[in-house]
């Protein structure tokens, strides 16, 4: 479980034969979970300078290719504050940045999203973009907008994203549970 609050931006050192190695200062041990651009991966090797992960074909088929720099967040530990929203590290789809325009001291980013992601988006609802916990500011038929504060632009990779760049998307898991439960209720009739 993650919060969508990125702890650092790591640099991809290599990605060969399913083994991803990232330069990072995170204190993570073998077996720990780390969200890499919103993808939950398990540390399989590391030293004081790098962390390594095995990325299976299933993950590669659902997430965007890893860029030179990636957002990193260690898993939430019991007792830590939940500053963002519940993020599982399970990518629901890949979207594309439509535009990023300055807005106040920050920016407004529009993301085109697949229909199976967009159906869970609601204004003022939560969404994770490349693992960053954000609030949906606006919606249209093709995607959604998020407001990026100056800290998010500086402390994550979102500040360097341009039109056409792919982004990993994870919708709020509560929306998926509500849909599932509502569907079960209608199948069984009445209150279930």
VOPAGU-2260 file (C-alpha; in pm, 1 decimal, decimal comma):
REM VOPAGU-2260
SITE   aa  ch    i         X         Y         Z
SITE  UNK   A    0       0,0       0,0       0,0
SITE  UNK   A    1     124,3     346,4     -91,3
SITE  UNK   A    2       4,6     704,7     -47,5
SITE  UNK   A    3     108,3     858,4    -378,8
SITE  UNK   A    4     352,3    1092,5    -203,6
SITE  UNK   A    5     677,0    1054,6    -397,1
SITE  UNK   A    6     988,3    1038,1    -176,3
SITE  UNK   A    7    1244,4    1091,0    -450,1
SITE  UNK   A    8    1311,2    1081,6    -822,1
SITE  UNK   A    9    1543,1     796,1    -915,3
SITE  UNK   A   10    1753,8     753,9   -1227,3
SITE  UNK   A   11    1723,8     433,3   -1429,2
SITE  UNK   A   12    2070,1     280,6   -1459,6
SITE  UNK   A   13    1970,7     -21,2   -1667,3
SITE  UNK   A   14    1678,6    -237,7   -1774,9
SITE  UNK   A   15    1788,7    -568,1   -1924,6
SITE  UNK   A   16    1619,9    -907,7   -1935,5
SITE  UNK   A   17    1346,2    -790,1   -1700,0
SITE  UNK   A   18    1589,0    -659,0   -1436,1
SITE  UNK   A   19    1541,9    -289,8   -1360,8
SITE  UNK   A   20    1821,4    -111,1   -1171,6
SITE  UNK   A   21    1761,3     238,2   -1034,7
SITE  UNK   A   22    1998,8     481,6    -870,1
SITE  UNK   A   23    1831,2     575,9    -541,6
SITE  UNK   A   24    1906,6     683,6    -186,7
SITE  UNK   A   25    1598,0     506,1     -44,5
SITE  UNK   A   26    1677,5     276,9     246,7
SITE  UNK   A   27    1509,9     -38,5     118,5
SITE  UNK   A   28    1590,0    -403,0     187,7
SITE  UNK   A   29    1546,1    -712,2     -26,2
SITE  UNK   A   30    1176,4    -801,3     -23,2
SITE  UNK   A   31    1054,5    -444,9      34,2
SITE  UNK   A   32     790,5    -298,3    -196,2
SITE  UNK   A   33     864,9      26,9    -377,9
SITE  UNK   A   34     633,8     210,3    -617,5
SITE  UNK   A   35     827,1     297,0    -935,1
SITE  UNK   A   36     623,4     545,6   -1141,0
SITE  UNK   A   37     322,0     400,4    -962,7
SITE  UNK   A   38     410,5      34,1   -1025,5
SITE  UNK   A   39     452,8    -179,0    -713,3
SITE  UNK   A   40     781,0    -366,6    -747,6
SITE  UNK   A   41     979,3    -582,3    -502,8
SITE  UNK   A   42    1342,8    -507,1    -424,2
SITE  UNK   A   43    1553,7    -809,5    -526,7
SITE  UNK   A   44    1901,5    -659,3    -492,8
SITE  UNK   A   45    2062,2    -335,2    -391,9
SITE  UNK   A   46    2343,7    -145,3    -233,3
SITE  UNK   A   47    2378,5     206,0     -91,6
SITE  UNK   A   48    2353,7     352,9    -440,9
SITE  UNK   A   49    2106,7     137,9    -637,7
SITE  UNK   A   50    1796,4     -78,3    -606,0
SITE  UNK   A   51    1711,7    -364,4    -842,4
SITE  UNK   A   52    1370,8    -507,4    -929,5
SITE  UNK   A   53    1250,2    -793,6   -1149,4
SITE  UNK   A   54     976,0    -669,7   -1383,3
SITE  UNK   A   55     758,9    -954,7   -1513,6
SITE  UNK   A   56     595,1    -951,5   -1859,8
SITE  UNK   A   57     249,1    -891,7   -1702,5
SITE  UNK   A   58     373,2    -565,5   -1550,8
SITE  UNK   A   59     546,8    -462,2   -1872,5
SITE  UNK   A   60     222,9    -519,3   -2068,0
SITE  UNK   A   61      14,8    -296,6   -1837,7
SITE  UNK   A   62     252,5      -7,8   -1762,5
SITE  UNK   A   63     435,3     244,5   -1976,6
SITE  UNK   A   64     805,1     183,8   -2049,7
SITE  UNK   A   65    1034,0     316,5   -1776,5
SITE  UNK   A   66    1180,7     658,8   -1857,2
SITE  UNK   A   67    1528,1     783,8   -1759,5
SITE  UNK   A   68    1387,1     925,8   -1435,1
SITE  UNK   A   69    1114,1     764,9   -1222,8
SITE  UNK   A   70     908,9     858,7    -918,9
SITE  UNK   A   71     988,7     642,9    -615,5
SITE  UNK   A   72     786,1     578,8    -301,5
SITE  UNK   A   73     850,9     309,7     -39,4
SITE  UNK   A   74     549,3     118,8      88,7
SITE  UNK   A   75     347,1     270,5     370,1
SITE  UNK   A   76     440,6     129,3     709,1
SITE  UNK   A   77     200,6      84,0    1000,9
SITE  UNK   A   78     177,6     400,9    1205,2
SITE  UNK   A   79     293,0     636,2     927,2
SITE  UNK   A   80      57,1     918,4     830,1
SITE  UNK   A   81    -149,2     870,1     514,8
SITE  UNK   A   82     -88,5    1205,4     347,5
SITE  UNK   A   83    -216,0    1125,7      -3,1
SITE  UNK   A   84    -475,2     859,9     -81,9
SITE  UNK   A   85    -472,9     479,6     -93,5
SITE  UNK   A   86    -258,4     372,6    -388,1
SITE  UNK   A   87    -199,2       3,2    -455,1
SITE  UNK   A   88      68,8      25,5    -718,8
SITE  UNK   A   89    -152,6    -160,3    -966,1
SITE  UNK   A   90    -162,9      34,0   -1291,9
SITE  UNK   A   91    -514,1      50,2   -1438,3
SITE  UNK   A   92    -406,0     195,1   -1771,1
SITE  UNK   A   93    -165,5     416,4   -1957,5
SITE  UNK   A   94    -270,8     766,4   -2053,2
SITE  UNK   A   95     -98,4    1042,3   -2247,6
SITE  UNK   A   96     -30,1    1400,2   -2146,9
SITE  UNK   A   97    -249,4    1622,4   -2364,0
SITE  UNK   A   98    -111,4    1954,0   -2239,1
SITE  UNK   A   99      52,2    2128,6   -1946,3
SITE  UNK   A  100     -13,3    2499,0   -1900,7
SITE  UNK   A  101     112,0    2734,6   -1628,8
SITE  UNK   A  102    -155,1    2819,3   -1373,0
SITE  UNK   A  103     -76,6    3049,2   -1081,3
SITE  UNK   A  104     256,0    2926,0    -941,2
SITE  UNK   A  105     185,2    2571,8   -1059,7
SITE  UNK   A  106      38,7    2412,5   -1369,8
SITE  UNK   A  107    -273,7    2244,5   -1503,6
SITE  UNK   A  108    -207,3    1914,8   -1678,7
SITE  UNK   A  109    -462,7    1746,5   -1903,3
SITE  UNK   A  110    -427,5    1370,8   -1947,9
SITE  UNK   A  111    -609,8    1168,8   -2212,5
SITE  UNK   A  112    -716,4     840,4   -2052,9
SITE  UNK   A  113    -861,4     509,8   -2172,5
SITE  UNK   A  114   -1237,3     476,9   -2123,4
SITE  UNK   A  115   -1190,9     195,9   -1867,2
SITE  UNK   A  116    -994,6     444,1   -1651,5
SITE  UNK   A  117   -1198,3     755,0   -1726,5
SITE  UNK   A  118   -1521,8     592,9   -1608,8
SITE  UNK   A  119   -1386,0     592,8   -1251,5
SITE  UNK   A  120   -1282,1     959,4   -1258,1
SITE  UNK   A  121   -1496,8    1217,1   -1084,0
SITE  UNK   A  122   -1430,9    1583,0   -1021,9
SITE  UNK   A  123   -1251,5    1622,6    -687,4
SITE  UNK   A  124   -1184,0    1249,0    -681,8
SITE  UNK   A  125    -841,1    1090,5    -643,0
SITE  UNK   A  126    -615,3     957,7    -916,9
SITE  UNK   A  127    -250,5     854,8    -925,9
SITE  UNK   A  128     -46,6     972,5   -1226,7
SITE  UNK   A  129     297,1     806,1   -1247,4
SITE  UNK   A  130     246,0     720,3    -880,8
SITE  UNK   A  131     168,4    1077,4    -771,4
SITE  UNK   A  132    -148,8    1126,6    -566,0
SITE  UNK   A  133    -357,1    1397,1    -735,6
SITE  UNK   A  134    -709,9    1537,4    -738,6
SITE  UNK   A  135    -917,4    1547,0   -1055,8
SITE  UNK   A  136    -983,7    1916,2   -1125,9
SITE  UNK   A  137   -1187,1    1882,0   -1446,4
SITE  UNK   A  138   -1315,9    1618,1   -1689,4
SITE  UNK   A  139   -1411,8    1594,1   -2053,5
SITE  UNK   A  140   -1497,3    1304,8   -2287,0
SITE  UNK   A  141   -1131,8    1221,5   -2354,6
SITE  UNK   A  142    -959,2    1274,7   -2021,0
SITE  UNK   A  143    -912,7    1470,9   -1702,9
SITE  UNK   A  144    -718,2    1766,9   -1567,6
SITE  UNK   A  145    -512,7    1787,3   -1249,3
SITE  UNK   A  146    -370,8    2094,4   -1079,6
SITE  UNK   A  147       0,0    2059,4   -1003,7
SITE  UNK   A  148     137,6    2268,6    -717,2
SITE  UNK   A  149     496,6    2398,9    -739,7
SITE  UNK   A  150     623,9    2130,4    -497,2
SITE  UNK   A  151     483,1    1849,2    -714,2
SITE  UNK   A  152     639,5    2003,6   -1025,2
SITE  UNK   A  153     979,0    2022,8    -851,8
SITE  UNK   A  154     978,4    1696,4    -652,6
SITE  UNK   A  155     839,7    1453,2    -914,0
SITE  UNK   A  156     885,6    1376,0   -1280,9
SITE  UNK   A  157     554,7    1544,4   -1368,1
SITE  UNK   A  158     731,7    1879,6   -1404,8
SITE  UNK   A  159     919,2    1746,9   -1708,0
SITE  UNK   A  160     625,1    1575,2   -1882,5
SITE  UNK   A  161     521,3    1721,7   -2218,3
SITE  UNK   A  162     233,7    1661,7   -2458,8
SITE  UNK   A  163     235,3    1305,7   -2587,8
SITE  UNK   A  164     432,1    1158,1   -2296,4
SITE  UNK   A  165     279,1     836,1   -2160,1
SITE  UNK   A  166     181,3     821,3   -1791,2
SITE  UNK   A  167      74,7     534,7   -1566,2
SITE  UNK   A  168    -274,4     577,9   -1422,1
SITE  UNK   A  169    -432,6     421,0   -1114,9
SITE  UNK   A  170    -787,0     509,7   -1017,2
SITE  UNK   A  171    -915,4     519,5    -662,0
SITE  UNK   A  172    -970,9     157,1    -557,2
SITE  UNK   A  173   -1284,4     259,2    -364,3
SITE  UNK   A  174   -1454,3     350,5    -693,8
SITE  UNK   A  175   -1388,9      -0,5    -825,3
SITE  UNK   A  176   -1532,1    -158,4    -509,8
SITE  UNK   A  177   -1844,3      58,9    -528,8
SITE  UNK   A  178   -1898,0     -42,1    -892,7
SITE  UNK   A  179   -1852,6    -410,7    -808,7
SITE  UNK   A  180   -2085,7    -397,8    -509,7
SITE  UNK   A  181   -2350,6    -203,4    -702,4
SITE  UNK   A  182   -2330,8    -462,7    -980,4
SITE  UNK   A  183   -2371,7    -748,8    -735,2
SITE  UNK   A  184   -2669,6    -578,6    -574,8
SITE  UNK   A  185   -2846,7    -542,5    -911,6
SITE  UNK   A  186   -2770,4    -905,3   -1005,8
SITE  UNK   A  187   -2912,4   -1035,7    -676,5
SITE  UNK   A  188   -3195,0    -781,9    -665,4
SITE  UNK   A  189   -3272,9    -541,8    -384,9
SITE  UNK   A  190   -3029,4    -521,7     -96,5
SITE  UNK   A  191   -2838,8    -841,2    -181,6
